[in-house]
Amino acid sequence: SLQKGFLLHIKRTFVWNNVPFFTVPLARAHGKSFAHRSDLRQAKRIVVKLGSAVVTRGDECGLALGRLASIVEQVAMLQNQGREMMIVTSGAVAFGKQRLRHEILLSQSVRQALHSGQNQLKDMSLPVLEARACAAAGQSGLMALYEAMFTQYSTCTAQILVTNLDFHDDQKRRNLKSTLHELLRMNIVPIINTNDAVVPPPEPNSDLQGVNVISIKDNDSLAARLAVEMRADLLIALSDVEGLYDSPPGSDDAKFLDTFYPGDQHSITYGTKSRVGIGGMEAKVKAALWALQGGTSVVIANGTHPKVTGHVITDIVEGKKVGTFFSEVKPAGPTVEQQTEMARSAGRTLASFEPEQRSDIICALADLLTERKDQILSANKKDMEHAVSRLSPAMVKRLSLSSSKLNSLSIGLRQIAVSSQDSVGRVLRRTRVANNLELEQITVPIGVLLVIFESRPDCLPQVSALAIASGNALLLKGGKEAANTNRILHELAQEALSIHGVKDAIQLVSTREEVEDLCRLEKMIDLIIPRGSSQLVRDIQRAAKGIPVLGHSEGICHVYVDHEASVDKAIKIIRDSKCDYPAACNAMETLLVHRELLRTPLFDQLIDMLRTEHVKIHAGPKFASYLTFSPSEVKSLRTEYGDLECCIEVVDSMQEAVDHIHKYGSSHTDVIVTENEDTAEQFLQQLDSACVFWNASSRFADGYRFGLGAEVGISTARIHARGPVGLEGLLTTKWVLRGEGHTAADFSEQGSMTYLHENLPVARVLPGRKTTS
């Protein structure tokens, strides 16, 4: 820690009438740091420490203006939100070095310049520049730069210079605190820097052309001391690394620590210090732990990465998993990273099981759903009691479980157990490439699945059974509204897995992990499957930049009623498609009607049925043009209502209906109602949606109704799996080649051997056994 006392110098530059005089109240009584990242949203008083590598250019001479501008923008944004921001900055030496080098070049006499020659002038060696002189020359320029940048956001700044040698004087320390409090009260951002012009000289061999190019004399400990003295809620220390690793970054086994606890110091191996600055990670950790002990939360993060610099500070304050968060509260259970590793390890064992073993586990889970139904329904009742006053009736309905629903779940799981007998290890293709050289393409699990679901706890055993059947490890993230139900269902899934010793293959993420943070585990998770609203799917698709997402966008499903449609079939199909469960993704959203049906009994009966079912109708542009008094005209033909609402539009032909669906649909599920077989076949062939039906409700787009036992989700993607995704959609393949010392050279143009490519009978591959025809 730093010694006591300060040398204070304040430089104020602001317009008084632009300063709002108010006091921002603290979010909490100081004394304890935040226990969880999500709590950082409550931080009111924040210290941002900018390390030398953050503010310094790559050539170590001058400032990284782009990074500084983005940091200033974020600090100003948070300040304007009503937070109290303070900055501890480096950079005076770098700024001064640039300035002095320029002055030295300009001071060369014309005679020297001419005598040197143009080429020699370029190569002219400059004298070694002393750090304190650079700091003296650069400090005013650094502050002027900050002032100019913050002025763009109508934010005022004040400069404070301190040295480590003046911490002995209690009066000076009190003066500093008083000054800082007054600045914060006036909504001014204090910018604090060590007074490098008067600090002790650098250590031997560490001048401006040595390794420690910028000597700042421990701004890490200064920032920590300042944060504790000012009772700051949060200290953000930005450097040139993502955060803290358990061993030097870049080493093969280095593991990033998103959260660090005071008792874990012994497990850390520190590497070399930064290219610039003198602190190093060890100094940062010591300062962070000191601040944490004083009641200030700390995050160490990368302030130099071009893709994250522009939002790193605001991301941290929003509670996102950025950098290393220091916490005094160690969770009782494993972290989500540890859960993922446990799941992957157990999942590999699960994948090596005989099919009968995986089937046993699923059947055991099916039995537990009925044997323990009282426990399940009791937990579900607790969730329902909390949800009634907070959720919509449709969401409450999805949350509800019953004895009959559990019985149906049990039956569905047994169907999955039967279908899983020939899933993993099935040979799809078998070829004899040459004599004694056979190639096989075999089905294998994808790896680790992350399934994120809302409201519906019944999907937990369904997805668990599909994961077990396909030999995949599984991470489950359910909504808070079903926490009690999800917990008991997960315990039953692990109990079933325990009969063959793979309990950890399925993990329920019950920590405070945000969905966006889970989507960043690209090195640990192989596929994300969102089950919920279209908004949830879109959010996850945006967040999961490095992990494939299996899901659908909107469920904009169409029903086209042809002029040769049956009245009874049309009414029955449309009622079921729209009214059975309007919140479902496979519910009809747009009704396309052939123009010849207008002002016919069939059309009148359709309208009467929709009105009887209390469906609000919106008119498409073409339909509205036929009416004198029409319903409200639709705002967009790409709307997923998710309620008792739909759009009606008129088309002139089946081909126009197909074109309309291609333009406005979401490739989910689309239906034609007609008695003309040729028209129907053209519709089925031309439309490229994931599900295309003839004279059947769109609500049939469901894994259970397709005979898959259950579905893990519905996909509208063009690769891998489409439509309701069951067991087959959770498998991928690998190639297995069996030879007897063959080399690629054997099959070169000069080689004596030739390819046969003889297709062989396909046979199942049992784990640990050779294939038999």
Disulfide bonds with the S-S distance in Angstrom:
none
